[in-house]
Amino acid sequence: MRIAHFGHSCLLLEAHGRRILFDPGVFAHGFEGLTGLDAIAVTHQHPDHIDPDRIDALIAANPGARLLSDPQTARLRDEPWEPVRAGNVLTFGALRITGGGGRHAVIHPEIPVIDNTVFQVGTAQDPAQFVHPGDSLWVPPVPVGVLATPAAAPWMRISEAVDYLRAVDPRLAVPIHLGIIQPDARGIYVGRLADMAPAETEVRVLEPETATEL
């Protein structure tokens, strides 16, 4: 498995001969020239997870990519976007994507809660080798290998980030959703996660735009 982080929640996953780009939003940079993608997966409709000004060019550069998203985003953008709901299973050769969760975390009681699909990627035997939760604290019901773990968000306290990481208990945690924090302050959030992670969980910050073998 190889993962490249393009900032905020945008990750390129290469696994089982497939390339999937997650959440190319407005705070992400460097994904624009990617080609050869098998899928573009969007957890939810917020612009920090799908940039309306760059998504069409990315799709044009990857005409063979399947476009996967939460149901609301699929309705908003229409075909060929495919809605992925909790429990849906999609196959790409040996690779398998399972939908989970379904709802965005609550930002404020007065703000409507939108759809958010958690993408679990793996095989039939090991379905959550990689998990991208988007803006959700949904805990997968199976062991998780690599978790893209939200580190900071308007909808989340650091205590919730720590509790979520502990609840999932992955082998490796890659902090995401840091685009809203000044670069000099990100170490505060990452350090807290690293200090309070489960004993067997490694927290690793990926080098920007560099594919890392995991």
N, C-alpha and C positions, 0 to 999 in steps of 0.2 A: 504494500500500500504506500502511495506517495500522496502528500498533501502540500499544496501551495496556498499561502494566505495572502489575499489581495486587499487586506484591510477590512476593518469592522467585522461583518459577518460573511464576507465573500471568501469562499474556499473552493479550490479545484481539487477534486478527489480522483486519483487514478488507482483503480483496483480491478482485478480480474479482467484485465484487458479493456476496461471501459474508462471514459473520462466524463466526469459530471461536475458542472459548475453550480455552486449554490449561492443564492442571494447576492447578485451583482447590483448593489445599491449605490446611492449617491456618495457615500463615504469611502467607497472602494475604488482603487486605482490600479491599472496595469492589466486588467482582464480584457481590455478592448480588442487586443490583437489575437486573442485565442481562436484557434480553429481546431477542427477534428473532434469537437465535443459530441458525445453520444446523447447527452441530456443537459438541459438547463433547468434547475429546480429552484423554485421560489417558495419560501415558507409562508409569506403573507404579503399583503398589498402595500405596506408602508414604503415610502421612497428610499429609506435607508436599506431596504432589502431588494427592491427592484427599481432601478433608475429609469424613469420614463423617457429620458432624453438619449439613453445609450442602448437600451434593450433591443430596439429594432435593428440597429446595425450589427449587434452581436448575433442576433438570429439570422440575419442575412449572410453573415460570414460562416454560419454553421447550419446549412440547409438540411442536413441529415439529423440534427439534434431533436429529440423529443422534448416538448415543453411541458413541464410538470409544475403544478402549483396547488395551493389550497383552493377549495371550491369557489370562494368569492372572487379571487384573482382570475380564475379561469373564466368566470362569467363576465367580469369586467373587460377582459381582453379578447374573449371569444376564441373560436377555433384558430389554430390547431392546439391551443392550450388544453391540457388534460387535467381535470380535477382529481386530486389524490386525497382520499378520505381515510380516516382511521380504519385500519383493518384491510385496506386495499393492498394488494401485492402485485408488483410489476417485475418482469424479468427481462434482463439484458444478457442473454447467454447464461453464463454461470452466475452472474451478479443478480441480486434480488433487492428490490426496494420495497419496504413496508411502510405504509402510512401510520402515523400515530398521533395522539393528542387530539387536536381539532379546534382549540380555542386559544386566542392570544391571551397572555397574562393581563390581569386587570390593571389599567393605568390609573383610573379614578372611577368611582361608582357612577359618575355622571357621563362618562364617555362610553359609548356602545362598544361592546366586546366583539371583535372581528374574528374571522377564521384564521387559524394558524396550523399548518400541517408539520408535524415532526417527521423528518425523513430518517429511517433506519436502513442502513445499507450493509449487505453482507451476502450470505449464501443461505440456502434452505436449512443447512445444518447449524449455521452460526449467523443469524439474521441481523445482528446489531454490531458488526465489526466496526462500524462508524455510525455516529448519530449526530444529526444537526437539528437542534430543537427550535431554531428561529427564536421568536420571543415567547417562549413557553418554558414552564418548569415541570413539564410532564415527565414522569419517570418510566422508562421502558420496563416491560415485565420480564425481560431476558437480560443476561449478562452483556455488558457493553465493553467493547475494546477501546475505541477512541471516541471521546465526547468533545464536541465543540461546545464549550461551556460558557454561557453568558457571564461576563465579569462585572459589567456596569450597565445600568439602564434606568430610565425614568420610572419604570414600573417595578423596580427591584431594589431592595436594600442589600448591603453586603452580607448580612446575616442570611438572607434568603439564597444568595449565590452560594455561600458555603454549605448551607443545608441541602441544596439541590445537588451539589457535587458529591456530598456524602451519601445522599440517597441513591444516586446512580452508581457510585462506586466503580468508575471505569478503571481500566488498566492505565490509560493515558488521558489527560485532559488538556485540550488546546483552548486557551482563553480567546473569546471573540466578543464582539459588540463593545469594542473599546473606542470606536470612532467619535463618541461624544465626550471623551475625556482628553484633556491636554496631554500630549506625549510625556511630558516630564512627570505627570501624576499617575501614569498607568501602573507604575511599579507598586503603588500602594494597594491597588486592587489585586494585581497578580500575586503580590507577596502574601496577601491575606489568604488567597486561595491555596497557595503552595504550603503555607504554614499550617493550615487547618484542614487540608485534604485527608482522605483516608490514608492509612499507613502504606498501603500497597499501590496508591495512585501517584503517578508522576505528572506534575504540571509543567508543561513545556511551552514556551513562547516561540512561535515559528518566525524565521527570518522572512521579512516581507518579500513576496513575489518569487520566493525560492522554493523549489520542490524539495520536500524533506521526506526521506525514506523512514517509514514507521513500522 
